[in-house]
């Protein structure tokens, strides 16, 4: 019920549309069969009106419940259409699940937000294992595709033509000290059909606290959209709801989601593949996705 409640505006709109259609159908039936005889003409017009209103509300409630049940079984919603039959989708799920894309047998590009130094050491200090960054790298290590050292070398080679600033030990006491421009994207081959788009988003301060300003986030999103156009090769891109670390409230997470949708909408001509923005399953009762258009 919580899931239906946070999406109540969208569900109510559909229920109202169906109810209107149902009453239009009854109106058509009424031209063939008199329906005004259902209620006794001995009743006052006020009683008949109240009964009719109660029936209308009851029918609307039934349709609201029916739509709610149907929608709880639907995880993916098409938000906008793009070039060559591609689309932007909004869905609940797990970015690492192959079934998040329409054709799970083809290549998929998974966006992984990382810090701007592309640190590879997952120590729950510089990189937390609980983040998408840490979970992705630990998965790559466990698969045998990379070691921490080989991954660092591979990323370095992929960034060889990208400018960076060198940080001092005072500016960043631990980890990599090459800081790349916000929004930099590295296309890292994974295992099987997966590619990981490592997306430089957060900046460390001298206390190793990661942060991202709204201006940096906006620039990073624009660069990501451009990279999806250039690097996806037409294969779907899976993007987690990122940037929620900018604030801690559910309201602001919803705002970040709307910002992402609007950014892709403005750059619709740049979309040459399916884009899947994925909200974690455990946020299904907190983040509404049905009514975001």
KAKA-V454388 format. One line per field, one symbol per residue. phi: phi as a letter, one per 20 degrees, with the letter a starting at -180 (. if undefined). burial: + if it has 16 or more other C-alpha atoms within 10 Angstrom, else -. Layout:
# KAKA-V454388
phi = ???
burial = ???
This chain:
# KAKA-V454388
phi = .fgfffdffffffffffffffffffffffffdcfdfefeffffffffffffffffffffffffffffgffffedddceebecflnebddcbercfeefffdfdfeefcddfcfcffelfdeecmcfcefeefgffffffffffnfbdgfffffffgffdfddfbdeeefffbfcnfdedeggngcdedfddmeecdefdfcedeefemeebbffffffffffffgffffedflnefddcffdnfffbdefgffffffffggfffffdgfeecbfddedeggfdfecdecfeec
burial = --++-+++-+++-+++-++----------------------------+----------+++-+++-++--+---+++-+--+---++++++++++--+-++-----++++++++++++++++---++-+--+++++++-+-----++---++--+---+------------+---+++++++++++++-+---+++++++++++-----+++---+++-++-+++-+++-++-++++++++++--+------++-++--++--++--+-++++++++++----+-+++++---
